[in-house]
Amino acid sequence: MPQYLSPGVYVEEVPSAVKPIAGAGTSTAAFVGQVLDTVTMPAQPGKFVTDSLGHQVTDSMGKPIALAYTVAPAGAPQLITSWESFKKNFGDFQGGNLVLAHAVYGFFNNGGTRCWITRITGNVTDGSSVTAVTNALAGFRAIDEISIVAVPGAIDAASQAAVIAHCQNAGDRFAILDSQITSTLTPAAIQGSTGNSNYAAMYFPRIQVFDPVSNGSLYVAPSGHMAGIYARVDTQRGVHKAPANEVVLGAVGLEARLGKADQDGLNPAGINVIRNLNGNITVWGARTLGGDANLDWKYINVRRLFLFLRDSIDAGTQWVVFEPNDLSLWAKITRNVSAFLTNVWRSGALFGATAPEAFYVRCDATTNPPEVRDLGQVVTEIGVAVVKPAEFVIFRISQWAGPGK
């Protein structure tokens, strides 16, 4: 309380009771992949190899030898914001990084803008590097902006379980998994022994892309391209929009061509099928791994929306900690969270003609009785009406005799 000792007019700055909650980012991806120590790195523009005396070293033709970039250290996450950035850290397309390179190129080509990459030297596609993958995932824990995680090409159960566990433990991340490579179109064959999870989605089959190394086509795991599609949809529509009915940019074919009857047996189990529809390679599924078995969390966008809400509210209400737990604090919490959810509702993420129909926020004496306050807790109850995707669009058509008949 200020102390006033002499007559006069005093102007004071009073902090606003409204502390806006900013929406957390949802489109930054994290990748783990093999990059060998021996990959060929591109030359640094305008820089040349010098000897101990600082003189330029020349080749047999007398031309200065360009100084190459150094491959990023194994096990250390690197922020990558473009394909050029990837090449400077991990090299261009080549045998020593091919799976990861195609995944990251597909990520940026499909709308991704930021990703963190940790390279390992072991092979991620045969399950022999589970420990290295797990350690790499641990390195992502402290990077708050990550919201999508993938290990492109990893189809063994142990590696996929590690990715799922990482996302569940973080509480604000979602895993994109690649399916088994199989011609048997059953959920068990495609999913393998990886368990169901509403923190993950799986895509089948592999997509065909142009490979500059062989100058031909190549089948690659779709997880990198899908991460880019997630980022694209988040930016253009919002995290509440299902990342489906979207064209996979850069894909020229599919390893298996599935029809509606084939997908009928896969969709309920949460196997998201990529199909060739009207000449476009299109994502035609939006379910978490397990599908109907995940009940309220069977849709990718519903799970990711809740991760977004939880992360945003958590980060935006840290100021509450150690505040006096009284009626004033409860009112501030209610006001701030309601203002944030109103913006979420206006974006189209919540169902309702008005804000009160779309959500409620309750922080009062009913949620904070004396026994709760004595524990040093302040409890806020939030309910939201989530918009579900129109997965099955049904038109009922019948013959009509016309007016007056």
KEKE-3310 file (N, C-alpha, C; in steps of 0.2 Angstrom, whole numbers, plus 5000, padded with zeros to 4 digits):
npx = (5004:5004:5011:5005:5010:5009:4997:4990:4988:4989:4994:4993:4999:4989:4990:4982:4968:4965:4974:4980:4978:4989:4987:4995:5008:5006:5012:5025:5037:5046:5059:5067:5081:5092:5108:5123:5140:5148:5142:5141:5145:5138:5147:5153:5147:5159:5170:5185:5197:5211:5228:5240:5246:5237:5235:5227:5221:5224:5217:5222:5221:5224:5215:5206:5201:5185:5177:5168:5152:5150:5144:5130:5131:5129:5115:5111:5098:5093:5088:5078:5073:5071:5073:5085:5092:5092:5101:5113:5115:5114:5117:5113:5101:5106:5114:5117:5108:5095:5081:5077:5080:5070:5059:5060:5060:5048:5040:5043:5039:5025:5020:5026:5035:5044:5055:5063:5077:5085:5099:5104:5116:5113:5102:5086:5075:5075:5073:5085:5090:5084:5087:5095:5086:5076:5084:5086:5074:5072:5080:5072:5063:5064:5061:5050:5041:5038:5026:5022:5028:5039:5047:5053:5050:5052:5046:5046:5039:5044:5051:5040:5032:5040:5040:5026:5025:5033:5026:5014:5019:5024:5012:5008:5010:5009:5010:5015:5014:5022:5015:5016:5025:5016:5006:4994:4979:4973:4969:4977:4989:4994:4995:5003:5012:5011:5003:4986:4983:4978:4986:4992:4993:4992:4998:4994:4996:5014:5021:5024:5038:5048:5065:5080:5093:5093:5088:5075:5059:5054:5048:5042:5041:5026:5026:5034:5029:5015:5017:5020:5008:4999:5004:5001:4987:4984:4989:4981:4968:4966:4970:4959:4953:4952:4966:4964:4957:4966:4978:4993:5007:5020:5019:5018:5013:5006:5011:5002:4986:4971:4953:4936:4930:4941:4945:4935:4937:4948:4947:4938:4947:4956:4966:4973:4970:4979:4974:4971:4962:4953:4964:4972:4984:4978:4975:4964:4958:4956:4958:4963:4975:4968:4955:4938:4939:4945:4935:4930:4941:4943:4946:4959:4959:4952:4959:4971:4966:4962:4975:4981:4973:4975:4989:4990:4982:4989:5001:4997:4992:5001:5004:4996:5000:5004:4997:4985:4972:4957:4941:4943:4954:4948:4938:4947:4953:4942:4938:4949:4952:4939:4939:4950:4944:4933:4939:4944:4932:4926:4935:4930:4932:4924:4908:4892:4880:4881:4894:4891:4885:4895:4905:4910:4916:4921:4925:4924:4916:4911:4919:4930:4930:4933:4941:4949:4955:4963:4973:4981:4977:4969:4955:4949:4935:4932:4922:4920:4912:4916:4919:4916:4923:4915:4914:4906:4897:4881:4868:4851:4841:4826:4812:4802:4786:4783:4777:4760:4755)
npy = (4994:5011:5025:5041:5057:5070:5083:5081:5076:5060:5048:5032:5016:5003:4985:4976:4965:4956:4944:4939:4923:4915:4905:4890:4884:4872:4865:4862:4850:4835:4825:4809:4801:4791:4796:4795:4796:4798:4805:4815:4831:4848:4861:4876:4892:4903:4899:4891:4877:4878:4878:4875:4888:4896:4897:4894:4878:4868:4858:4845:4851:4864:4872:4880:4871:4869:4873:4862:4860:4854:4839:4838:4835:4818:4813:4826:4838:4847:4863:4865:4874:4875:4866:4869:4872:4859:4852:4859:4854:4840:4835:4833:4823:4806:4790:4788:4795:4793:4789:4798:4810:4811:4811:4823:4832:4830:4835:4849:4852:4849:4859:4861:4871:4872:4861:4850:4840:4825:4816:4799:4786:4773:4761:4765:4758:4744:4740:4739:4749:4754:4759:4770:4778:4780:4787:4798:4803:4807:4818:4828:4832:4844:4854:4864:4869:4858:4848:4838:4821:4810:4795:4792:4778:4769:4754:4744:4737:4741:4753:4761:4761:4768:4780:4783:4783:4793:4804:4803:4805:4817:4825:4834:4831:4823:4808:4802:4788:4775:4762:4744:4735:4728:4716:4711:4715:4718:4724:4719:4714:4726:4735:4728:4723:4734:4743:4750:4768:4784:4794:4794:4791:4781:4777:4771:4765:4764:4779:4784:4792:4804:4800:4808:4802:4789:4793:4789:4782:4779:4770:4777:4780:4787:4796:4808:4817:4817:4824:4837:4839:4840:4852:4861:4861:4865:4878:4884:4881:4877:4868:4861:4856:4841:4832:4827:4822:4828:4832:4824:4831:4829:4816:4803:4791:4775:4762:4752:4750:4755:4752:4757:4746:4739:4749:4749:4738:4743:4756:4757:4752:4762:4763:4774:4777:4780:4786:4784:4796:4802:4804:4810:4809:4806:4809:4799:4797:4799:4795:4791:4779:4764:4768:4765:4759:4769:4777:4792:4798:4795:4802:4811:4825:4829:4824:4831:4844:4845:4843:4855:4864:4861:4863:4877:4883:4879:4886:4899:4902:4902:4913:4912:4904:4904:4916:4924:4914:4917:4925:4935:4930:4918:4924:4931:4920:4914:4924:4925:4912:4910:4921:4916:4904:4909:4915:4903:4896:4905:4903:4892:4880:4874:4868:4876:4889:4900:4907:4903:4891:4883:4881:4880:4888:4885:4892:4893:4893:4881:4872:4875:4871:4873:4863:4860:4872:4872:4863:4870:4872:4877:4875:4873:4870:4865:4864:4859:4859:4850:4851:4838:4829:4828:4814:4804:4807:4809:4809:4808:4803:4803:4799:4812:4818:4830:4848:4850:4837)
npz = (5000:4995:5003:5008:5011:5010:5004:4988:4970:4965:4954:4949:4943:4939:4939:4926:4928:4919:4912:4897:4890:4879:4865:4863:4853:4840:4829:4828:4824:4829:4825:4824:4817:4806:4803:4796:4801:4791:4780:4766:4766:4761:4753:4761:4757:4749:4757:4761:4762:4773:4777:4791:4791:4786:4773:4758:4753:4739:4725:4714:4702:4705:4710:4723:4738:4743:4759:4769:4777:4794:4799:4810:4828:4834:4843:4848:4849:4835:4829:4815:4801:4787:4771:4766:4778:4784:4775:4778:4790:4790:4778:4760:4750:4751:4753:4767:4774:4770:4773:4783:4777:4766:4774:4781:4770:4765:4775:4775:4762:4763:4771:4784:4795:4806:4814:4826:4825:4829:4826:4825:4824:4821:4813:4811:4806:4808:4821:4829:4836:4847:4860:4857:4850:4861:4870:4862:4861:4874:4874:4869:4879:4886:4877:4874:4864:4855:4847:4839:4836:4828:4822:4808:4798:4808:4813:4822:4837:4849:4847:4843:4854:4863:4857:4859:4873:4876:4871:4879:4892:4891:4889:4881:4868:4852:4843:4827:4818:4808:4798:4797:4784:4773:4763:4768:4771:4785:4801:4812:4805:4799:4809:4818:4833:4840:4853:4856:4856:4861:4860:4848:4830:4816:4799:4783:4766:4763:4754:4737:4730:4721:4720:4721:4722:4716:4705:4702:4707:4724:4738:4753:4771:4777:4788:4790:4779:4784:4796:4791:4785:4796:4801:4791:4791:4804:4803:4792:4796:4809:4825:4828:4816:4807:4802:4788:4772:4764:4752:4749:4746:4734:4734:4722:4720:4727:4738:4740:4734:4739:4741:4745:4751:4757:4766:4775:4784:4791:4796:4808:4817:4818:4809:4798:4781:4767:4751:4733:4726:4714:4706:4715:4728:4743:4760:4770:4782:4800:4813:4830:4835:4837:4836:4837:4849:4857:4862:4868:4863:4849:4838:4829:4829:4840:4851:4849:4850:4864:4870:4866:4872:4886:4887:4883:4893:4905:4903:4902:4915:4925:4933:4944:4954:4971:4974:4984:4990:4986:4984:4975:4967:4962:4953:4944:4938:4932:4923:4915:4909:4903:4894:4885:4881:4874:4863:4857:4854:4845:4834:4829:4835:4845:4849:4847:4848:4855:4866:4880:4877:4872:4881:4898:4913:4930:4945:4960:4977:4977:4970:4977:4992:5010:5014:5003:5000:5012:5009:5001:4988:4972:4963:4947:4937:4920:4906:4889:4873:4861:4843:4832:4819:4802:4798:4792:4779:4775:4763:4761:4749:4740:4729:4722:4720:4716:4719:4725:4722)
capx = (5000:5008:5010:5004:5012:5007:4992:4991:4985:4993:4992:4996:4998:4986:4990:4975:4966:4965:4980:4978:4981:4990:4987:5001:5010:5004:5014:5032:5038:5052:5061:5073:5083:5099:5112:5129:5145:5152:5138:5145:5142:5139:5152:5151:5149:5165:5175:5190:5201:5217:5233:5241:5248:5232:5235:5222:5224:5222:5217:5227:5221:5226:5209:5205:5196:5179:5176:5162:5149:5151:5138:5128:5133:5124:5111:5110:5093:5095:5082:5079:5068:5070:5077:5092:5095:5093:5106:5119:5117:5114:5118:5108:5099:5111:5113:5118:5102:5090:5075:5076:5080:5064:5054:5060:5059:5041:5037:5043:5035:5018:5018:5029:5040:5049:5056:5069:5080:5091:5102:5108:5120:5111:5097:5079:5070:5075:5072:5091:5093:5079:5090:5097:5079:5074:5089:5085:5067:5073:5083:5066:5059:5065:5060:5042:5037:5037:5019:5022:5034:5039:5053:5051:5053:5053:5040:5046:5034:5048:5052:5034:5030:5044:5037:5020:5026:5036:5020:5009:5022:5024:5005:5006:5012:5005:5014:5013:5018:5021:5012:5020:5025:5013:5001:4988:4975:4970:4972:4983:4995:4996:4997:5008:5011:5010:4996:4982:4984:4974:4991:4996:4990:4996:4996:4995:5002:5020:5019:5029:5041:5054:5072:5086:5099:5093:5084:5069:5054:5055:5043:5045:5036:5023:5025:5036:5024:5009:5018:5019:5000:4997:5006:4998:4980:4984:4990:4976:4961:4967:4971:4952:4952:4955:4971:4962:4954:4971:4982:5000:5011:5026:5018:5016:5009:5006:5013:4996:4980:4965:4946:4932:4929:4947:4946:4929:4939:4953:4945:4936:4953:4961:4971:4972:4972:4981:4971:4972:4956:4952:4970:4976:4986:4974:4974:4957:4957:4957:4957:4969:4977:4963:4949:4932:4941:4947:4929:4929:4947:4945:4948:4965:4959:4949:4964:4976:4963:4963:4982:4982:4969:4979:4995:4989:4980:4994:5007:4995:4990:5007:5004:4991:5004:5006:4992:4980:4967:4951:4936:4946:4958:4943:4935:4952:4954:4936:4938:4955:4951:4934:4941:4953:4940:4929:4943:4944:4925:4926:4939:4926:4934:4919:4901:4887:4878:4884:4899:4889:4883:4901:4910:4909:4922:4918:4930:4920:4916:4909:4925:4936:4928:4938:4946:4953:4960:4968:4978:4985:4974:4963:4952:4944:4932:4931:4919:4920:4909:4921:4917:4918:4923:4910:4917:4902:4892:4875:4862:4845:4838:4820:4808:4797:4781:4782:4772:4753:4754)
capy = (5000:5017:5030:5047:5061:5077:5084:5082:5071:5054:5044:5025:5011:4997:4980:4973:4959:4951:4941:4935:4916:4914:4899:4886:4881:4865:4863:4861:4843:4832:4819:4805:4797:4789:4800:4792:4801:4798:4808:4820:4838:4853:4866:4883:4897:4907:4897:4886:4874:4882:4874:4878:4894:4900:4897:4890:4871:4867:4852:4843:4856:4871:4876:4880:4866:4872:4870:4859:4860:4849:4836:4840:4830:4813:4814:4833:4841:4853:4866:4865:4878:4874:4861:4871:4871:4852:4850:4861:4850:4833:4833:4832:4816:4801:4784:4789:4799:4794:4789:4804:4816:4811:4813:4830:4836:4829:4839:4856:4852:4849:4865:4862:4877:4871:4855:4848:4834:4822:4811:4794:4783:4766:4760:4765:4754:4737:4739:4738:4755:4756:4763:4776:4781:4782:4793:4804:4806:4810:4825:4833:4834:4851:4858:4865:4870:4852:4845:4832:4817:4804:4792:4790:4772:4764:4750:4739:4739:4744:4760:4765:4761:4773:4787:4784:4784:4800:4809:4803:4807:4825:4827:4840:4829:4818:4803:4799:4781:4772:4755:4738:4735:4721:4716:4708:4721:4717:4729:4716:4714:4733:4738:4724:4722:4740:4744:4756:4774:4790:4799:4792:4790:4777:4778:4765:4762:4769:4783:4783:4799:4804:4799:4811:4798:4784:4796:4785:4782:4776:4770:4780:4780:4793:4800:4815:4820:4818:4829:4843:4841:4842:4859:4865:4861:4869:4885:4886:4880:4877:4862:4858:4853:4835:4832:4822:4824:4833:4830:4823:4834:4826:4809:4801:4784:4771:4755:4748:4754:4752:4754:4758:4740:4738:4753:4747:4734:4746:4763:4756:4750:4767:4763:4779:4775:4785:4783:4788:4798:4806:4806:4814:4805:4809:4806:4798:4794:4805:4792:4789:4772:4760:4770:4765:4757:4774:4780:4799:4801:4791:4807:4815:4833:4830:4823:4837:4850:4845:4844:4862:4868:4860:4867:4884:4886:4878:4891:4905:4904:4902:4919:4911:4901:4908:4921:4923:4910:4920:4926:4939:4925:4914:4928:4932:4914:4912:4929:4924:4906:4912:4925:4912:4899:4912:4915:4896:4895:4909:4900:4886:4873:4872:4868:4880:4895:4906:4905:4898:4884:4880:4880:4884:4888:4886:4892:4896:4890:4874:4869:4876:4872:4874:4857:4860:4878:4870:4859:4875:4870:4881:4870:4876:4865:4868:4860:4861:4855:4849:4849:4832:4829:4825:4808:4800:4812:4805:4812:4804:4805:4799:4802:4817:4819:4838:4851:4849:4830)
capz = (5000:4995:5009:5006:5017:5008:4999:4981:4966:4964:4948:4950:4938:4942:4934:4924:4931:4914:4909:4892:4889:4872:4862:4863:4846:4839:4823:4828:4825:4831:4821:4826:4811:4805:4798:4797:4802:4784:4775:4762:4768:4756:4754:4764:4751:4750:4762:4758:4767:4774:4781:4797:4790:4784:4766:4755:4750:4732:4722:4709:4696:4707:4712:4731:4740:4747:4766:4769:4783:4798:4801:4817:4832:4836:4850:4850:4845:4831:4826:4807:4799:4780:4768:4766:4785:4785:4771:4781:4797:4789:4771:4755:4749:4750:4756:4774:4778:4765:4776:4787:4772:4763:4779:4782:4764:4764:4780:4773:4756:4765:4775:4790:4795:4811:4817:4829:4823:4833:4822:4828:4819:4820:4809:4815:4803:4810:4828:4832:4839:4852:4865:4854:4849:4867:4872:4857:4863:4880:4873:4867:4884:4888:4871:4875:4858:4851:4848:4835:4836:4824:4820:4801:4796:4813:4813:4827:4842:4855:4845:4843:4861:4866:4855:4862:4880:4877:4871:4885:4898:4891:4890:4876:4861:4848:4839:4821:4817:4801:4798:4795:4777:4772:4758:4771:4773:4791:4807:4815:4800:4798:4816:4821:4840:4844:4856:4855:4860:4859:4859:4842:4824:4811:4792:4778:4766:4761:4748:4732:4729:4717:4724:4717:4723:4711:4699:4700:4712:4730:4743:4759:4776:4776:4794:4789:4775:4788:4801:4787:4784:4802:4802:4786:4793:4810:4801:4788:4798:4816:4827:4828:4810:4806:4796:4783:4765:4762:4747:4751:4741:4733:4733:4715:4720:4734:4738:4740:4732:4743:4740:4751:4755:4760:4772:4779:4789:4794:4799:4815:4821:4819:4804:4793:4775:4761:4745:4727:4725:4708:4704:4720:4734:4748:4767:4770:4789:4805:4819:4834:4835:4841:4833:4841:4856:4861:4864:4867:4860:4843:4833:4830:4831:4847:4856:4849:4853:4871:4871:4865:4878:4892:4887:4883:4900:4910:4902:4903:4921:4930:4938:4949:4959:4977:4975:4989:4987:4989:4979:4969:4963:4958:4948:4939:4934:4928:4918:4910:4906:4899:4888:4881:4877:4869:4856:4854:4851:4839:4829:4826:4838:4850:4846:4851:4845:4859:4871:4886:4875:4870:4886:4905:4918:4936:4950:4966:4983:4976:4968:4982:4999:5015:5015:4997:5002:5017:5005:4996:4981:4969:4958:4942:4932:4914:4901:4883:4868:4855:4837:4830:4811:4799:4795:4788:4776:4773:4760:4760:4743:4738:4723:4724:4714:4714:4723:4723:4719)
cpx = (5004:5006:5010:5005:5010:5001:4994:4987:4990:4990:4996:4994:4995:4987:4983:4974:4965:4972:4979:4982:4982:4990:4994:5002:5008:5007:5022:5033:5045:5053:5067:5075:5090:5102:5119:5135:5149:5148:5142:5141:5143:5144:5149:5152:5155:5170:5179:5194:5208:5222:5235:5244:5243:5231:5230:5225:5220:5221:5222:5227:5222:5221:5208:5200:5191:5179:5169:5159:5151:5145:5136:5130:5127:5121:5110:5104:5095:5088:5083:5072:5067:5074:5084:5096:5096:5100:5113:5120:5117:5115:5112:5106:5105:5110:5113:5113:5096:5083:5073:5076:5073:5058:5054:5058:5051:5037:5037:5039:5027:5016:5021:5034:5045:5049:5063:5071:5086:5093:5105:5111:5118:5104:5090:5074:5070:5074:5079:5094:5088:5082:5092:5091:5076:5078:5087:5079:5068:5076:5078:5062:5059:5063:5052:5038:5035:5030:5018:5028:5034:5046:5052:5054:5053:5046:5040:5042:5038:5049:5046:5031:5034:5042:5030:5021:5029:5030:5015:5012:5023:5018:5003:5009:5009:5010:5011:5018:5017:5019:5018:5020:5022:5007:4994:4985:4970:4973:4978:4989:4998:4998:5003:5007:5011:5003:4993:4984:4981:4979:4995:4991:4994:4993:4998:4993:5008:5018:5025:5031:5046:5060:5077:5092:5099:5090:5078:5064:5056:5049:5046:5039:5033:5023:5028:5031:5018:5011:5018:5012:4997:4998:5002:4990:4980:4985:4984:4969:4961:4967:4964:4950:4955:4960:4969:4958:4959:4976:4990:5004:5018:5025:5015:5013:5009:5008:5007:4990:4974:4958:4942:4931:4935:4947:4940:4932:4945:4951:4943:4942:4958:4967:4970:4975:4974:4978:4972:4964:4956:4959:4975:4978:4983:4974:4966:4956:4959:4956:4964:4970:4973:4956:4943:4934:4943:4941:4929:4935:4949:4947:4954:4964:4956:4954:4969:4973:4964:4970:4984:4979:4973:4985:4995:4987:4985:4999:5004:4992:4995:5007:5000:4995:5006:5002:4987:4974:4960:4946:4939:4950:4953:4940:4940:4953:4948:4936:4943:4954:4945:4935:4945:4949:4935:4932:4943:4937:4924:4929:4935:4928:4929:4912:4896:4886:4880:4890:4897:4887:4889:4906:4907:4915:4919:4924:4927:4921:4914:4915:4931:4933:4934:4944:4951:4958:4965:4974:4983:4983:4969:4961:4948:4942:4930:4927:4919:4916:4913:4917:4920:4919:4917:4913:4913:4897:4887:4870:4857:4841:4832:4817:4803:4792:4780:4777:4765:4751:4754)
cpy = (5006:5021:5037:5052:5068:5078:5084:5076:5066:5049:5037:5021:5005:4991:4977:4966:4954:4950:4937:4928:4916:4907:4896:4884:4874:4862:4861:4853:4841:4826:4816:4801:4796:4794:4798:4797:4802:4802:4813:4826:4843:4858:4873:4888:4902:4905:4891:4883:4877:4877:4878:4885:4899:4901:4892:4884:4870:4860:4851:4848:4863:4875:4875:4875:4869:4869:4868:4860:4854:4846:4837:4834:4825:4814:4821:4836:4847:4856:4867:4869:4879:4868:4863:4870:4864:4850:4853:4857:4843:4830:4833:4825:4812:4795:4784:4792:4798:4794:4795:4810:4816:4813:4820:4834:4835:4834:4846:4856:4852:4854:4866:4868:4876:4864:4854:4841:4831:4816:4805:4790:4776:4767:4760:4761:4747:4735:4738:4744:4758:4761:4770:4781:4784:4788:4799:4808:4810:4817:4830:4835:4841:4856:4859:4866:4864:4850:4839:4828:4811:4802:4789:4783:4767:4761:4745:4742:4742:4751:4764:4765:4767:4780:4788:4786:4791:4805:4809:4806:4815:4828:4832:4838:4824:4814:4802:4793:4779:4765:4750:4738:4728:4722:4713:4714:4720:4722:4726:4716:4721:4736:4734:4723:4728:4741:4750:4762:4780:4796:4798:4791:4786:4777:4773:4767:4767:4773:4782:4791:4798:4804:4802:4806:4793:4787:4792:4786:4778:4776:4772:4780:4787:4798:4807:4819:4822:4824:4836:4844:4843:4850:4863:4866:4866:4877:4888:4886:4880:4869:4858:4854:4846:4835:4827:4826:4830:4829:4829:4825:4831:4818:4808:4794:4781:4764:4750:4752:4751:4755:4755:4752:4738:4742:4752:4743:4737:4752:4762:4755:4756:4767:4768:4777:4781:4782:4787:4790:4803:4809:4809:4809:4808:4806:4805:4794:4799:4802:4791:4781:4768:4762:4770:4763:4763:4779:4788:4802:4797:4796:4811:4822:4834:4829:4829:4843:4851:4846:4852:4866:4867:4864:4874:4887:4885:4884:4898:4907:4902:4907:4917:4908:4906:4914:4919:4919:4912:4921:4930:4934:4921:4918:4930:4926:4913:4917:4927:4918:4907:4916:4921:4907:4902:4913:4908:4894:4899:4907:4894:4879:4870:4873:4872:4887:4901:4903:4901:4891:4880:4878:4883:4883:4890:4886:4896:4892:4883:4870:4870:4877:4872:4869:4857:4866:4876:4867:4864:4874:4875:4877:4874:4870:4868:4862:4863:4856:4855:4848:4843:4832:4825:4819:4804:4805:4809:4810:4807:4807:4800:4803:4806:4818:4826:4841:4850:4842:4825)
cpz = (5000:5001:5006:5012:5016:5004:4992:4977:4964:4959:4949:4944:4942:4937:4932:4927:4925:4911:4904:4891:4881:4870:4861:4855:4846:4833:4822:4829:4827:4828:4824:4819:4810:4800:4800:4798:4796:4779:4772:4763:4762:4758:4757:4758:4753:4755:4759:4763:4767:4778:4787:4797:4787:4776:4763:4752:4744:4730:4717:4703:4698:4710:4720:4732:4745:4754:4767:4776:4787:4800:4809:4822:4834:4843:4852:4846:4841:4828:4819:4805:4791:4778:4768:4773:4786:4781:4775:4787:4795:4782:4766:4754:4748:4754:4764:4778:4774:4768:4779:4782:4768:4767:4780:4776:4763:4769:4778:4767:4757:4769:4782:4790:4801:4814:4821:4827:4827:4828:4827:4822:4817:4816:4813:4812:4805:4817:4832:4836:4844:4857:4863:4853:4856:4870:4868:4859:4869:4880:4871:4873:4886:4883:4871:4869:4854:4853:4844:4835:4832:4823:4813:4800:4801:4814:4818:4833:4848:4853:4845:4850:4864:4864:4858:4869:4881:4876:4877:4891:4897:4891:4885:4869:4858:4843:4832:4819:4810:4802:4796:4787:4775:4766:4761:4774:4779:4796:4810:4811:4800:4804:4819:4828:4844:4847:4854:4859:4857:4858:4852:4836:4820:4804:4788:4772:4765:4754:4743:4730:4724:4721:4719:4717:4717:4704:4697:4706:4718:4734:4749:4764:4776:4782:4793:4785:4779:4793:4797:4786:4790:4803:4797:4788:4799:4808:4797:4791:4806:4818:4828:4822:4809:4801:4791:4777:4763:4757:4750:4745:4741:4732:4726:4715:4727:4733:4738:4738:4735:4741:4746:4755:4759:4767:4777:4785:4793:4798:4806:4819:4822:4814:4798:4786:4770:4755:4739:4725:4719:4706:4709:4726:4740:4755:4768:4777:4794:4812:4823:4833:4839:4839:4838:4848:4860:4863:4863:4863:4853:4838:4834:4832:4838:4852:4855:4851:4861:4873:4871:4870:4884:4892:4887:4890:4905:4909:4904:4910:4927:4935:4944:4955:4965:4978:4980:4986:4990:4983:4973:4965:4959:4952:4943:4935:4930:4922:4913:4906:4901:4893:4883:4877:4873:4863:4853:4851:4845:4833:4826:4829:4843:4847:4851:4847:4849:4864:4877:4883:4873:4875:4893:4909:4925:4941:4956:4972:4982:4974:4973:4989:5004:5015:5009:4998:5007:5014:5001:4989:4979:4963:4953:4938:4926:4910:4895:4878:4862:4849:4834:4822:4808:4795:4790:4785:4773:4769:4759:4754:4741:4732:4726:4718:4712:4718:4720:4721:4725)
residu = (MET:PRO:GLN:TYR:LEU:SER:PRO:GLY:VAL:TYR:VAL:GLU:GLU:VAL:PRO:SER:ALA:VAL:LYS:PRO:ILE:ALA:GLY:ALA:GLY:THR:SER:THR:ALA:ALA:PHE:VAL:GLY:GLN:VAL:LEU:ASP:THR:VAL:THR:MET:PRO:ALA:GLN:PRO:GLY:LYS:PHE:VAL:THR:ASP:SER:LEU:GLY:HIS:GLN:VAL:THR:ASP:SER:MET:GLY:LYS:PRO:ILE:ALA:LEU:ALA:TYR:THR:VAL:ALA:PRO:ALA:GLY:ALA:PRO:GLN:LEU:ILE:THR:SER:TRP:GLU:SER:PHE:LYS:LYS:ASN:PHE:GLY:ASP:PHE:GLN:GLY:GLY:ASN:LEU:VAL:LEU:ALA:HIS:ALA:VAL:TYR:GLY:PHE:PHE:ASN:ASN:GLY:GLY:THR:ARG:CYS:TRP:ILE:THR:ARG:ILE:THR:GLY:ASN:VAL:THR:ASP:GLY:SER:SER:VAL:THR:ALA:VAL:THR:ASN:ALA:LEU:ALA:GLY:PHE:ARG:ALA:ILE:ASP:GLU:ILE:SER:ILE:VAL:ALA:VAL:PRO:GLY:ALA:ILE:ASP:ALA:ALA:SER:GLN:ALA:ALA:VAL:ILE:ALA:HIS:CYS:GLN:ASN:ALA:GLY:ASP:ARG:PHE:ALA:ILE:LEU:ASP:SER:GLN:ILE:THR:SER:THR:LEU:THR:PRO:ALA:ALA:ILE:GLN:GLY:SER:THR:GLY:ASN:SER:ASN:TYR:ALA:ALA:MET:TYR:PHE:PRO:ARG:ILE:GLN:VAL:PHE:ASP:PRO:VAL:SER:ASN:GLY:SER:LEU:TYR:VAL:ALA:PRO:SER:GLY:HIS:MET:ALA:GLY:ILE:TYR:ALA:ARG:VAL:ASP:THR:GLN:ARG:GLY:VAL:HIS:LYS:ALA:PRO:ALA:ASN:GLU:VAL:VAL:LEU:GLY:ALA:VAL:GLY:LEU:GLU:ALA:ARG:LEU:GLY:LYS:ALA:ASP:GLN:ASP:GLY:LEU:ASN:PRO:ALA:GLY:ILE:ASN:VAL:ILE:ARG:ASN:LEU:ASN:GLY:ASN:ILE:THR:VAL:TRP:GLY:ALA:ARG:THR:LEU:GLY:GLY:ASP:ALA:ASN:LEU:ASP:TRP:LYS:TYR:ILE:ASN:VAL:ARG:ARG:LEU:PHE:LEU:PHE:LEU:ARG:ASP:SER:ILE:ASP:ALA:GLY:THR:GLN:TRP:VAL:VAL:PHE:GLU:PRO:ASN:ASP:LEU:SER:LEU:TRP:ALA:LYS:ILE:THR:ARG:ASN:VAL:SER:ALA:PHE:LEU:THR:ASN:VAL:TRP:ARG:SER:GLY:ALA:LEU:PHE:GLY:ALA:THR:ALA:PRO:GLU:ALA:PHE:TYR:VAL:ARG:CYS:ASP:ALA:THR:THR:ASN:PRO:PRO:GLU:VAL:ARG:ASP:LEU:GLY:GLN:VAL:VAL:THR:GLU:ILE:GLY:VAL:ALA:VAL:VAL:LYS:PRO:ALA:GLU:PHE:VAL:ILE:PHE:ARG:ILE:SER:GLN:TRP:ALA:GLY:PRO:GLY:LYS)
# end
